[in-house]
Amino acid sequence: AANEATETVRPFLPLAEQLGALFAGLASTLPDVLEIEFAGEIGGYDNKITELSVIKGLFAAISDQPISYVNALDIAKEHGVQIRSVTTTSAADYINTITIRGAEHAIAGTLVGLRSEARIVMVDDHTVDLPPSTHMIVLRNDDRPGVIGKVGTILGVAEINIADMNVGRSKDGLGALMVISTHDSVPSDVAELLM
């Protein structure tokens, strides 16, 4: 059974780490409580190592010290972040999801298809669908016409290539959120133009 768990959980480790790193970029401050939810099939297994992967990704993104499975929890404690893991075997839209919440931000990911490709499926409670990447920009655009064009122009002028783009909808259908992944990191002066 232990082996079966490993086979089920292992593919999620890189995703968990990516989600942790992306969450660090999304939330400008560290949350007091970081809630990590494992939903669906993986919810039926031991997710200690997956939880550590999330923490590892989060702190590696904001800290210069080497973060490992061994010291991840200690580092979270040092930063005053309480980790709360939640598991449920019921799944909503995907067979499995990992969701991270804290400090009024949230991100969720899953693996899709036979090749188990990573996808970001939710950002701040807006439904999205795009592969995770190192450089991602999240913009709230309130669904006004012309926003996508404007963003494209700003990035184009700065010679930043868009690798992927997705417009997320909130449950009430009112606000929209744009998630863009770029080939290169976006300089802060360009990022300010986008805000």
N, C-alpha and C positions, 0 to 999 in steps of 0.2 A: 504493500500500500504506500509505503514511504517513497518508493521509486515512481509509482504512478503519480503521486503528488508532485514530485520533482518535475516530471515530464509535463504536467499541466501548468505548473507555476513558472517554470524556468523561462519560457518565451516572453513572459511579462516583465522580467527583470529590467531589460533595457528600456522598455516603455515606462516603467515606474520611475526610473532614474531621469528620463527625459521630462516626464511630467513634473517631477520635483524641481528640475532646473527651470522649466518654463513658468512654474508657479512663482519662483523667486523673481522672475522678470515681471510678472503680472502684479504681484503685491509689492508695493514699495517698502513696506515695513514687515518685519517678521510677526506672524500672529502669536498671540498668547497660547492659543490652542490650535493645533493643526489636526484636522480630522481627515483620515484616509479611509475611504470606503472601497471595499472589494465586493463587487456585486456579480451575481450569476454563478456560473460553474466554479470559478476560482474561489467564490465565497465559501465553498464547501471544504476548502483545503487550508492548511496552515500557511498563513501569509507573512510570517515573521520576516522572512528574507526579502519579500516584496516590499514590505513596510520599510525595511532598512534601505532598500534601493531608492525609495522616494526621498528619504531623509538625506541619503548620500548625495543625490542629485541636487537637492535644494541647497545644502550647505556648500557643496563643491562650487556652486554657481556664485556664492557670495563671499566665500572665505578663501584665504590663501593657503590654509593648512590642509594637509592631505586628509581626506575623509575616506574611511573604510567601513566595511560592515561591522568591524570590531568597535570603532570609536564613534560611530554615527549617533547613537542614542545619547552618549555622554556629551557630545557637542551640542545636540539639541537642548539638553539640560542646561549646559553652560550659557546658552543664549536665552534661557528662560522660556523655551517652547515646549509645551506639553503635547505629547503625541496621543491622539485618541484613534484607535483603529476600530472600524465597524465592518462587520461582514454580513452579507445577506445572500441567500441563494436565489432570490427572485431577481430577474433581470427585466428591464423595460424594453429598450430598443435593440440591444445587442446581447450576445450570449454572455459576454463578460465586460465589465467596465471597472476602471480604477478612477475614483474621483478624489480630488484633494480640495479641501475647503479651509478657509481661515482668513481673518482680517478682511472680511467682506469680498473676498475673491474666491473663485472656484475654477477648476479645470478638470476635464475628464478625458480619458483615452481608452481605446480598445484595440484589439488586433482583429483584422478582417481577412477573409478569404483563405484559400488553401496555403498561401505563402505567409500567413500571419503577419500582414503588413500593419504597422502602427498607424493609428488615426487619432487625431484630436477630435472629439465629438461634442464637446461643450466647453464654452468659455464664459465665465460670469453668468451662468444660467441662460445663455443663448446657444441654440443648437448650431453647431458648425460641423464640417467634415473636411479635414485636410490632413496630410501627413505632418508630423512634427518636424521642425527644422531648427537649426541652431539660431537663426536670425528670424524672429517673428515680431510683427508689429500688430498691436491690437488697438483699433480705433472705434470709438462710439460715433456713429454717424447719423443717428436719429432719422435714418431713412429719407433724407432730403435728396432730391434729384441732383445729379451732377457731382456728388461727392466722390464717387469712384473715379470719374474722369479727372477730378482735381488731384486726387492722390496719385493717380498714374502719371500725371504731368509733373508733379513735384519730384517723384522718384526718377522719372525719365530725365529731367533736367540735371539731377544729381548723378546721372548715369548708374543708377542702382537697378539691377534686373529683378523683376518679380518672378519668383519660381512658382508660387502658388497663391491663390487668393480665394477667400470664401466669405460670403456675407451670412452672418448668423442671425436668426430670428429669436426674439424672446417669446415666451409662452403666450403673452397677450397680443403678440403680433405688432406691437407698437414700435418699440425701439429696435434698432438694428445695430449690429456690431460687425466690424470688418476685421478679419484676420488675414494678414499678408505675410508670406514668408519670402525672404529675399536671399539672393546668392551671397551677398556680403552684408556685413553689419552696417546699420544705418547710423551715420554720424549724428551727434546730438543736435547740431544746428538744423539738419534736415528733419529730424524727429520733431523738433519744435514747430516747424512749419506745418507739420501734419496735425498737430493737436487742435 
